[in-house]
Amino acid sequence: MSVVNFSDRFRGASVRSLAERRPRSVAGQVFVLQVALVVLLVLGALLALLLQSRYDGDREARNRSVAVAQTFAHGPGLLAALERPDPAEVLQPVAETARKKAGVDFLVVMDVNGIRYSHPQPELIGQRFVGTIVPSLAGKVHTERVDGPLGDEVQAVVPVTNPDGQVVALVSAGLKVQNVTGVVNRQLPVILGTSAAGLAVATAGTALVTRRLRRQTHGLGPAEMTRVYEHHDAVLHAVREGVVIVGADGRLVLANDEAVRLLGLPPDAEGRHVSELPGLDPRMADLMCSGRLATDEVVPAAGLLLAVNQRPTDPYGGHGGTVVTIRDTTELRALSGRAQVARKRLNLLYDAGVGIGTTLDVARTAEELADVAVPRFADFVTVDLADPVLRGEEPSGTSSAMRRTASRGIRDDHPLYPVDRVIDFVASTPQARGFGSGRAELVTDLSQAPGWQAQDPERAGAIVAYGIHSLITVPLKARGVVLGVANFWRSEKPEPFEDEDVALAEELVARAAVAIDNARRYTREHAMAVTLQRSLLPRALPEQSAVEVAHRYLPAKSGVGGDWFDVIPLPGSRVALVVGDVVGHGLHAAATMGRLRTAVHNFSTLDLPPDELLGRLDDLVGRVDQDEAEAGGNPDGGTGMTGATCLYAVYDPVTRHCALARAGHPMPALVHPGGAVEFPDLPAGPPLGLGGIPFETAELELAEGSQLVFYTDGLIEDRTRDIDVGLELLRTALAHPDRTPEESCRAVLEALLPAHPKDDVALLIARTRVLGPERVADWDVPFHPEAVSGLRTAAAERLDAWGLSEMAFTTELILSELITNAIRYGSAPVHVRLIHDRGLICEVSDSSSTSPHLRYAASTDEGGRGLFLVAQLAERWGTRYTGQGKVIWAEQPPPGPGSYDSGRGAEVFLDALDADPL
């Protein structure tokens, strides 16, 4: 059959098909669809209106029943009628009158047992009410739908209460359901009429739209179909893709010009059986005759590589047969090979950008470079870095000695230098040349490279014998500084590395060099910050008798933070325990921590209460932040000291009192001697630097052997758990009172810290001690000068009992001066306390807040030498203020080498008087 005959038959069939489908035009289908949608919408709206009307009617019935019942229940005279011997005689006519006026179907009054006093049907009076009365007996209004004497009813039950609030009767009112639905039925014609009108309007609008659509499309006529066919025929033969139609009998029905060219078909091919066509490749003929599905199947034909797609025509309304499309992919195959190589290299570079530099660790970054390159680019990769780079420094000098930092390969038995080996490359090696020049080196044949073999001839021979035959060495260069070299070795592929491979290797190494340089600088800054922070933290805790202390500080893996702690001895054998936290990481956080710790040390010398000390620290932080803001901010990118928290506690081993205050810091833990663990609810002050809100001090009385646990938020907070879980873990770890503070520190860190903490942690655990009455002596001093001699005698006797007789003379001089000053310049009452701790502490307190000052008396002055004498005799002295006045204290070292003896005390006393001994 010729192409012309086929075209005529195709045109005739197409026109007949269009003519047959003409009654079912698009406009008609749109009309039917829109009408169906409008009907569905109207029916839905009608149903919704009916349901809503029924719901509103039911709700109105319930509301009316409740209103009528409540009105009658609270009506005047109801309680009086209920107290009559026969309440029904009075209530029946009243209830019926009220029912008719209210428009309900029944109004029933009943007693608490449900026995009716009234009903529209008098014969039901005295019978039990049909419905639920239990909620109403409890004082509630109850509505329900029941099957009652009048039929299906909606009713409400309301309690009737006496002046005492007791339920004495019940009132029920309601409507029959048929009366409720009657209202809805009366509304039904209006609803149906409205719906019908809406349907008519929507149908008319749909008809107008359909008519307009038909008028705009102008229908489909023979001329339009002919034009469509001509366009189709032109496209079919002009397209650069072969199209072949094979009939069910295996005969060629249609082949466009491109198919004729690709398959080498003769001019009279159409109408002939495919297997009889001369010049057609047998494999192509078999595929076309098989009728099977084919998708981009490559078939060699006429010296070309053809991509063939074959589909049956039956599912699409055509006669039995297949349609075949053919594309020439000969050149595309060659291009796709090169594109595939380029795509692999792009994927490799992408993976390098994602997989290299995931951490700020120099060695790990070098290993990531090797992991990415093996085996997709090289069979073995080694990375050698200068030793200063691993320490965070820049390479110095011209030495080519490097340390092997990473080594990866397709096998582990290679003879290359191992990791951590320091290699001093000779000048003729590619590594030395690349490290010195900063340019990549390509060695295509290692067996013919004497300069490379000069490094280690024996090992070089083993490498070549192993099968490694080609090398690319690329220097790791960042910011103009060469940090090391990366070596790419090939063994599996017989082809050597080429110039294109060198370019790819340089791209890989350039990305890795930036990451290694970032890691190097981070290592340097981290080391500096760690050094700074450890220099600012206490290296050894001072000796004191108040508490047994253990501590831990663990910097975060990601960077040094601002956590810190301190133990500060205070006068009177007391001790201050401090823990603080500065938000952020790095040098700025460490420096801020040092400033805060120094400030706390300075403020603690003033012997301030915890709340006042935090107040002064808050003022200091606020002033520092203001100064930095006025100066244009921190040049290192910091934001001042805002965000710091602090917990300050003072423990007195004599009174066992502990005063605590916190500024935005987590609550401490308190472990009682019996093992119970609690978190005292201290007033939560704001973080330091905010200002405006005063701090508060909490007082605790601690039993001997109690443990105070101070920590920073890095201990209990973690992304993988809630803070309450962290507190519970801390409670469990501390619930062992038999542990020493050192053991408790170890147990807490093991229980709470993850493998790689994100924040630094400071932990301070102090077990309290007590100075018992045998180590303390105190007296109330009469407020007159004659009392001094008696106190001197009592003090000397107590020192004899303590075995400190050699300190008696000095102590008497100190007490004499301090008591005399208190009586002369202070106010009653005056109290003296001696504490025998590591040394001897003398305290004289009075109710005056006037502080004495040390001055140098002239030779003609009669007085003024008292405090000068105390300062010479005591190791330290000072004043602290209390809520009742002040305390002047003086500490003397224990007897021994370098301590003041009685002779020395006399000498000092005479020097102070500037007189010769008699």
QUIUR-V583836 format. One record per backbone hydrogen bond with DSSP energy under -1.0 kcal/mol. CO is the residue of the C=O (numbers start at 1). NH is the residue of the N-H. E is the energy in kcal/mol with one decimal. If there is no record, write none. Layout:
BEGIN
co=CO nh=NH e=E
co=CO nh=NH e=E
END
This chain:
BEGIN
co=2 nh=6 e=-2.2
co=3 nh=7 e=-2.4
co=4 nh=8 e=-2.5
co=5 nh=9 e=-2.7
co=6 nh=10 e=-2.7
co=7 nh=11 e=-2.7
co=8 nh=12 e=-2.6
co=9 nh=13 e=-2.6
co=10 nh=14 e=-2.1
co=11 nh=15 e=-2.4
co=12 nh=16 e=-2.4
co=13 nh=17 e=-2.3
co=14 nh=18 e=-2.3
co=15 nh=19 e=-2.5
co=16 nh=20 e=-2.4
co=17 nh=21 e=-1.7
co=25 nh=29 e=-2.1
co=26 nh=30 e=-2.5
co=27 nh=31 e=-2.2
co=28 nh=32 e=-2.4
co=29 nh=33 e=-2.5
co=30 nh=34 e=-2.7
co=31 nh=35 e=-2.4
co=32 nh=36 e=-2.4
co=33 nh=37 e=-2.4
co=34 nh=38 e=-2.6
co=35 nh=39 e=-2.5
co=36 nh=40 e=-2.4
co=37 nh=41 e=-2.6
co=38 nh=42 e=-2.6
co=39 nh=43 e=-2.8
co=40 nh=44 e=-2.6
co=41 nh=45 e=-2.7
co=42 nh=46 e=-2.9
co=43 nh=47 e=-2.7
co=44 nh=48 e=-2.5
co=45 nh=49 e=-2.6
co=46 nh=50 e=-2.4
co=47 nh=51 e=-2.7
co=48 nh=52 e=-2.6
co=49 nh=53 e=-2.7
co=50 nh=54 e=-2.8
co=51 nh=55 e=-2.5
co=52 nh=56 e=-3.0
co=53 nh=57 e=-2.7
co=54 nh=58 e=-2.6
co=55 nh=59 e=-2.6
co=56 nh=60 e=-2.6
co=57 nh=61 e=-2.4
co=58 nh=62 e=-2.3
co=59 nh=63 e=-2.6
co=60 nh=64 e=-2.7
co=61 nh=65 e=-2.5
co=62 nh=66 e=-2.6
co=63 nh=67 e=-2.6
co=64 nh=68 e=-2.7
co=65 nh=69 e=-2.5
co=66 nh=70 e=-2.8
co=67 nh=71 e=-2.4
co=68 nh=72 e=-2.4
co=69 nh=73 e=-2.5
co=70 nh=74 e=-1.8
co=72 nh=75 e=-1.2
co=75 nh=78 e=-1.3
co=77 nh=81 e=-2.2
co=78 nh=82 e=-2.1
co=79 nh=83 e=-1.1
co=81 nh=84 e=-1.1
co=87 nh=91 e=-2.9
co=88 nh=92 e=-2.3
co=90 nh=94 e=-1.1
co=91 nh=95 e=-3.1
co=92 nh=96 e=-2.2
co=93 nh=97 e=-2.1
co=94 nh=98 e=-2.3
co=95 nh=99 e=-2.5
co=96 nh=100 e=-2.2
co=97 nh=101 e=-2.0
co=98 nh=102 e=-2.2
co=99 nh=103 e=-1.4
co=99 nh=104 e=-1.5
co=106 nh=174 e=-1.7
co=108 nh=172 e=-3.2
co=109 nh=117 e=-4.4
co=109 nh=118 e=-1.0
co=110 nh=170 e=-2.8
co=111 nh=114 e=-2.0
co=114 nh=129 e=-3.3
co=115 nh=111 e=-1.8
co=116 nh=126 e=-1.2
co=121 nh=124 e=-2.5
co=122 nh=125 e=-1.9
co=124 nh=127 e=-1.8
co=127 nh=116 e=-2.7
co=133 nh=137 e=-2.0
co=134 nh=138 e=-1.0
co=135 nh=140 e=-2.0
co=136 nh=139 e=-2.0
co=142 nh=157 e=-3.3
co=144 nh=155 e=-2.5
co=146 nh=153 e=-3.3
co=148 nh=151 e=-1.5
co=151 nh=148 e=-2.5
co=152 nh=177 e=-3.2
co=153 nh=146 e=-1.8
co=154 nh=175 e=-2.3
co=155 nh=144 e=-2.4
co=156 nh=173 e=-1.7
co=157 nh=142 e=-2.3
co=158 nh=171 e=-2.7
co=160 nh=168 e=-3.1
co=160 nh=169 e=-1.4
co=162 nh=165 e=-2.6
co=166 nh=162 e=-2.2
co=169 nh=160 e=-3.0
co=170 nh=110 e=-2.8
co=171 nh=158 e=-3.2
co=172 nh=108 e=-3.6
co=173 nh=156 e=-2.6
co=174 nh=105 e=-1.8
co=174 nh=106 e=-1.4
co=175 nh=154 e=-3.3
co=176 nh=180 e=-1.4
co=177 nh=181 e=-3.0
co=178 nh=182 e=-1.2
co=181 nh=185 e=-2.6
co=182 nh=186 e=-1.9
co=183 nh=187 e=-1.1
co=187 nh=191 e=-2.1
co=188 nh=192 e=-3.0
co=189 nh=193 e=-2.8
co=190 nh=194 e=-2.4
co=191 nh=195 e=-2.3
co=192 nh=196 e=-2.6
co=193 nh=197 e=-2.4
co=194 nh=198 e=-2.3
co=195 nh=199 e=-2.5
co=196 nh=200 e=-2.6
co=197 nh=201 e=-2.6
co=198 nh=202 e=-2.5
co=199 nh=203 e=-2.7
co=200 nh=204 e=-2.5
co=201 nh=205 e=-2.4
co=202 nh=206 e=-2.4
co=203 nh=207 e=-2.5
co=204 nh=208 e=-2.1
co=205 nh=209 e=-2.3
co=206 nh=210 e=-2.8
co=207 nh=211 e=-2.5
co=208 nh=212 e=-2.3
co=209 nh=213 e=-2.2
co=210 nh=214 e=-2.5
co=211 nh=215 e=-2.4
co=212 nh=216 e=-2.1
co=213 nh=217 e=-2.1
co=214 nh=218 e=-1.4
co=221 nh=225 e=-2.0
co=222 nh=226 e=-2.6
co=223 nh=227 e=-2.3
co=224 nh=228 e=-2.4
co=225 nh=229 e=-2.4
co=226 nh=230 e=-2.5
co=227 nh=231 e=-2.2
co=228 nh=232 e=-2.3
co=229 nh=233 e=-2.8
co=230 nh=234 e=-2.3
co=231 nh=235 e=-2.5
co=232 nh=236 e=-2.5
co=233 nh=237 e=-1.7
co=234 nh=238 e=-1.4
co=235 nh=239 e=-1.9
co=242 nh=326 e=-2.4
co=243 nh=256 e=-2.1
co=244 nh=324 e=-3.6
co=245 nh=253 e=-2.9
co=245 nh=254 e=-1.6
co=246 nh=322 e=-2.6
co=247 nh=250 e=-1.7
co=250 nh=274 e=-2.4
co=251 nh=247 e=-3.0
co=252 nh=271 e=-3.5
co=254 nh=245 e=-3.0
co=256 nh=260 e=-2.1
co=257 nh=261 e=-1.9
co=258 nh=262 e=-2.6
co=259 nh=263 e=-2.5
co=260 nh=264 e=-1.1
co=260 nh=265 e=-1.4
co=266 nh=269 e=-1.3
co=269 nh=272 e=-1.9
co=272 nh=252 e=-2.9
co=273 nh=276 e=-1.4
co=274 nh=277 e=-1.4
co=277 nh=280 e=-1.0
co=281 nh=285 e=-2.5
co=282 nh=286 e=-2.8
co=283 nh=287 e=-1.8
co=284 nh=288 e=-2.4
co=285 nh=289 e=-2.1
co=286 nh=290 e=-1.7
co=294 nh=310 e=-2.1
co=297 nh=308 e=-2.8
co=299 nh=306 e=-2.2
co=301 nh=304 e=-1.9
co=304 nh=301 e=-2.3
co=305 nh=329 e=-2.8
co=306 nh=299 e=-3.0
co=307 nh=327 e=-1.8
co=308 nh=297 e=-2.5
co=309 nh=325 e=-2.6
co=310 nh=294 e=-1.7
co=311 nh=323 e=-2.8
co=313 nh=316 e=-1.2
co=313 nh=318 e=-1.6
co=314 nh=317 e=-1.7
co=320 nh=248 e=-1.2
co=321 nh=313 e=-2.1
co=322 nh=246 e=-2.8
co=323 nh=311 e=-2.1
co=324 nh=244 e=-2.9
co=325 nh=309 e=-2.3
co=326 nh=242 e=-2.1
co=327 nh=307 e=-2.8
co=329 nh=333 e=-2.0
co=330 nh=334 e=-1.0
co=331 nh=335 e=-2.3
co=332 nh=336 e=-3.0
co=333 nh=337 e=-1.7
co=334 nh=338 e=-1.4
co=335 nh=339 e=-2.8
co=336 nh=340 e=-2.5
co=337 nh=341 e=-1.7
co=338 nh=342 e=-2.4
co=339 nh=343 e=-2.8
co=340 nh=344 e=-2.4
co=341 nh=345 e=-2.0
co=342 nh=346 e=-2.5
co=343 nh=347 e=-2.7
co=344 nh=348 e=-2.3
co=345 nh=349 e=-2.4
co=346 nh=350 e=-2.7
co=347 nh=351 e=-2.8
co=348 nh=352 e=-2.1
co=349 nh=353 e=-2.4
co=350 nh=354 e=-1.8
co=351 nh=355 e=-3.4
co=352 nh=356 e=-2.0
co=361 nh=365 e=-2.2
co=362 nh=366 e=-2.0
co=363 nh=367 e=-2.0
co=364 nh=368 e=-2.1
co=365 nh=369 e=-1.7
co=366 nh=370 e=-1.8
co=367 nh=371 e=-2.6
co=368 nh=372 e=-2.1
co=369 nh=373 e=-1.7
co=370 nh=374 e=-1.5
co=373 nh=377 e=-2.6
co=373 nh=378 e=-2.1
co=379 nh=410 e=-1.6
co=380 nh=489 e=-3.2
co=381 nh=408 e=-2.6
co=382 nh=487 e=-3.3
co=383 nh=405 e=-2.8
co=383 nh=406 e=-1.5
co=384 nh=485 e=-2.5
co=385 nh=403 e=-3.4
co=386 nh=389 e=-1.1
co=386 nh=390 e=-1.1
co=388 nh=393 e=-3.3
co=389 nh=392 e=-1.5
co=400 nh=425 e=-1.0
co=402 nh=423 e=-4.1
co=403 nh=385 e=-2.5
co=404 nh=420 e=-3.6
co=406 nh=383 e=-2.4
co=408 nh=381 e=-2.8
co=418 nh=421 e=-1.2
co=421 nh=404 e=-2.8
co=423 nh=402 e=-2.9
co=426 nh=429 e=-1.6
co=429 nh=433 e=-2.2
co=430 nh=434 e=-2.8
co=431 nh=435 e=-2.5
co=432 nh=436 e=-2.0
co=433 nh=437 e=-2.7
co=434 nh=438 e=-2.5
co=441 nh=473 e=-2.8
co=443 nh=471 e=-2.7
co=445 nh=448 e=-1.1
co=446 nh=449 e=-1.4
co=449 nh=453 e=-1.9
co=450 nh=454 e=-1.5
co=452 nh=455 e=-1.3
co=456 nh=460 e=-3.1
co=457 nh=461 e=-2.3
co=458 nh=462 e=-1.7
co=459 nh=463 e=-2.4
co=460 nh=464 e=-2.4
co=461 nh=465 e=-2.4
co=462 nh=466 e=-1.6
co=463 nh=468 e=-1.7
co=464 nh=467 e=-1.0
co=469 nh=446 e=-2.3
co=470 nh=490 e=-2.0
co=471 nh=443 e=-3.1
co=472 nh=488 e=-2.9
co=473 nh=441 e=-3.0
co=474 nh=486 e=-2.7
co=475 nh=477 e=-1.0
co=476 nh=483 e=-3.8
co=478 nh=481 e=-2.0
co=481 nh=478 e=-2.5
co=483 nh=386 e=-2.3
co=484 nh=476 e=-3.1
co=485 nh=384 e=-2.8
co=486 nh=474 e=-2.6
co=487 nh=382 e=-2.2
co=488 nh=472 e=-2.1
co=489 nh=379 e=-1.7
co=489 nh=380 e=-1.9
co=490 nh=469 e=-2.4
co=490 nh=470 e=-1.2
co=498 nh=502 e=-1.6
co=499 nh=503 e=-2.0
co=500 nh=504 e=-1.9
co=501 nh=505 e=-2.7
co=502 nh=506 e=-2.5
co=503 nh=507 e=-1.9
co=504 nh=508 e=-2.4
co=505 nh=509 e=-2.8
co=506 nh=510 e=-2.4
co=507 nh=511 e=-1.8
co=508 nh=512 e=-2.1
co=509 nh=513 e=-3.0
co=510 nh=514 e=-1.6
co=511 nh=515 e=-1.6
co=512 nh=516 e=-2.9
co=513 nh=517 e=-2.6
co=514 nh=518 e=-2.4
co=515 nh=519 e=-2.5
co=516 nh=520 e=-2.6
co=517 nh=521 e=-2.7
co=518 nh=522 e=-2.5
co=519 nh=523 e=-2.7
co=520 nh=524 e=-2.3
co=521 nh=525 e=-2.7
co=522 nh=526 e=-3.4
co=523 nh=527 e=-2.5
co=524 nh=528 e=-2.5
co=525 nh=529 e=-2.9
co=526 nh=530 e=-3.0
co=527 nh=531 e=-2.6
co=528 nh=532 e=-2.8
co=529 nh=533 e=-3.2
co=530 nh=534 e=-2.9
co=531 nh=535 e=-1.9
co=532 nh=536 e=-1.4
co=533 nh=537 e=-1.9
co=546 nh=769 e=-2.7
co=548 nh=767 e=-2.9
co=550 nh=765 e=-2.8
co=552 nh=763 e=-2.7
co=554 nh=761 e=-2.4
co=560 nh=586 e=-3.7
co=564 nh=580 e=-2.5
co=566 nh=578 e=-2.5
co=568 nh=576 e=-3.1
co=574 nh=570 e=-2.9
co=575 nh=651 e=-2.7
co=576 nh=568 e=-2.8
co=577 nh=649 e=-2.2
co=578 nh=566 e=-2.2
co=579 nh=647 e=-2.6
co=580 nh=564 e=-2.2
co=581 nh=645 e=-3.1
co=586 nh=590 e=-2.2
co=587 nh=591 e=-3.0
co=588 nh=592 e=-2.5
co=589 nh=593 e=-2.3
co=590 nh=594 e=-2.0
co=591 nh=595 e=-2.0
co=592 nh=596 e=-2.4
co=593 nh=597 e=-2.6
co=594 nh=598 e=-2.3
co=595 nh=599 e=-2.3
co=596 nh=600 e=-2.6
co=597 nh=601 e=-2.2
co=598 nh=602 e=-2.4
co=599 nh=603 e=-2.8
co=600 nh=604 e=-2.4
co=601 nh=605 e=-1.0
co=603 nh=606 e=-1.2
co=604 nh=607 e=-1.7
co=609 nh=613 e=-2.5
co=610 nh=614 e=-2.4
co=611 nh=615 e=-1.9
co=612 nh=616 e=-2.4
co=613 nh=617 e=-2.4
co=614 nh=618 e=-2.5
co=615 nh=619 e=-2.1
co=616 nh=620 e=-2.3
co=617 nh=621 e=-2.4
co=618 nh=622 e=-2.3
co=619 nh=623 e=-2.4
co=620 nh=624 e=-2.5
co=621 nh=625 e=-2.6
co=622 nh=626 e=-2.2
co=623 nh=627 e=-2.7
co=624 nh=628 e=-2.5
co=625 nh=629 e=-2.2
co=626 nh=630 e=-2.4
co=627 nh=631 e=-1.7
co=628 nh=633 e=-3.5
co=629 nh=632 e=-1.1
co=634 nh=637 e=-1.9
co=644 nh=688 e=-2.4
co=645 nh=581 e=-2.2
co=646 nh=663 e=-3.4
co=647 nh=579 e=-2.0
co=648 nh=661 e=-2.0
co=649 nh=577 e=-2.6
co=650 nh=659 e=-2.6
co=651 nh=575 e=-1.9
co=652 nh=656 e=-2.0
co=653 nh=771 e=-1.7
co=656 nh=702 e=-2.6
co=657 nh=652 e=-2.6
co=658 nh=700 e=-2.7
co=659 nh=650 e=-2.5
co=660 nh=698 e=-3.0
co=661 nh=648 e=-2.6
co=662 nh=685 e=-1.2
co=663 nh=646 e=-1.1
co=669 nh=709 e=-2.9
co=670 nh=678 e=-2.3
co=671 nh=707 e=-2.5
co=672 nh=675 e=-2.0
co=676 nh=672 e=-2.9
co=678 nh=670 e=-3.2
co=680 nh=682 e=-1.9
co=683 nh=685 e=-1.0
co=685 nh=664 e=-1.4
co=687 nh=690 e=-1.4
co=698 nh=660 e=-2.6
co=700 nh=658 e=-3.0
co=703 nh=706 e=-1.8
co=706 nh=768 e=-2.9
co=707 nh=671 e=-2.8
co=708 nh=766 e=-2.6
co=709 nh=669 e=-2.4
co=710 nh=764 e=-3.0
co=712 nh=715 e=-2.0
co=713 nh=717 e=-2.4
co=718 nh=721 e=-1.3
co=722 nh=726 e=-1.7
co=723 nh=727 e=-2.3
co=724 nh=728 e=-2.1
co=725 nh=729 e=-2.3
co=726 nh=730 e=-2.2
co=727 nh=731 e=-2.4
co=728 nh=732 e=-2.3
co=729 nh=733 e=-2.3
co=730 nh=734 e=-1.7
co=734 nh=736 e=-2.4
co=736 nh=739 e=-1.9
co=740 nh=744 e=-2.6
co=741 nh=745 e=-2.3
co=742 nh=746 e=-1.8
co=743 nh=747 e=-2.4
co=744 nh=748 e=-2.6
co=745 nh=749 e=-2.1
co=746 nh=750 e=-2.0
co=747 nh=751 e=-1.8
co=748 nh=752 e=-2.0
co=749 nh=753 e=-1.9
co=757 nh=557 e=-1.6
co=761 nh=554 e=-2.6
co=762 nh=712 e=-1.2
co=763 nh=552 e=-2.4
co=764 nh=710 e=-3.2
co=765 nh=550 e=-2.3
co=766 nh=708 e=-3.1
co=767 nh=548 e=-2.7
co=768 nh=705 e=-1.6
co=772 nh=775 e=-2.1
co=773 nh=776 e=-1.2
co=775 nh=836 e=-3.0
co=777 nh=834 e=-3.8
co=779 nh=832 e=-3.0
co=782 nh=784 e=-1.9
co=784 nh=787 e=-1.9
co=785 nh=788 e=-1.8
co=787 nh=791 e=-1.8
co=788 nh=792 e=-2.2
co=789 nh=793 e=-2.1
co=790 nh=794 e=-2.3
co=791 nh=795 e=-2.5
co=792 nh=796 e=-2.2
co=793 nh=797 e=-2.1
co=794 nh=798 e=-2.0
co=795 nh=799 e=-2.3
co=796 nh=800 e=-2.1
co=797 nh=801 e=-1.9
co=798 nh=802 e=-1.6
co=799 nh=804 e=-3.3
co=800 nh=803 e=-1.0
co=804 nh=807 e=-1.7
co=805 nh=808 e=-1.8
co=807 nh=811 e=-2.4
co=808 nh=812 e=-2.8
co=809 nh=813 e=-2.1
co=810 nh=814 e=-2.4
co=811 nh=815 e=-3.0
co=812 nh=816 e=-2.6
co=813 nh=817 e=-2.2
co=814 nh=818 e=-2.6
co=815 nh=819 e=-3.0
co=816 nh=820 e=-2.3
co=817 nh=821 e=-2.3
co=818 nh=822 e=-2.2
co=819 nh=823 e=-2.6
co=820 nh=824 e=-2.8
co=821 nh=825 e=-3.2
co=822 nh=826 e=-1.4
co=827 nh=847 e=-1.8
co=830 nh=781 e=-2.9
co=831 nh=845 e=-2.9
co=832 nh=779 e=-2.6
co=833 nh=843 e=-2.5
co=834 nh=777 e=-2.7
co=835 nh=837 e=-1.0
co=835 nh=841 e=-2.4
co=839 nh=837 e=-1.9
co=840 nh=892 e=-2.8
co=841 nh=835 e=-2.3
co=842 nh=890 e=-2.1
co=843 nh=833 e=-2.6
co=844 nh=888 e=-2.8
co=845 nh=831 e=-2.6
co=846 nh=886 e=-2.0
co=858 nh=861 e=-1.3
co=865 nh=869 e=-2.2
co=866 nh=870 e=-2.3
co=867 nh=871 e=-2.8
co=868 nh=872 e=-1.6
co=869 nh=873 e=-2.2
co=870 nh=874 e=-2.8
co=876 nh=891 e=-3.0
co=878 nh=889 e=-2.3
co=880 nh=887 e=-2.8
co=885 nh=882 e=-2.6
co=886 nh=846 e=-1.6
co=887 nh=880 e=-2.4
co=888 nh=844 e=-2.4
co=889 nh=878 e=-2.0
co=890 nh=842 e=-2.9
co=891 nh=875 e=-2.8
co=891 nh=876 e=-1.3
co=892 nh=840 e=-2.3
co=896 nh=899 e=-2.2
co=901 nh=905 e=-2.5
co=902 nh=906 e=-2.3
co=903 nh=907 e=-2.4
co=904 nh=908 e=-2.6
co=905 nh=909 e=-2.4
co=906 nh=910 e=-2.6
co=907 nh=911 e=-2.5
co=908 nh=912 e=-2.6
co=909 nh=913 e=-1.6
co=910 nh=915 e=-1.7
END
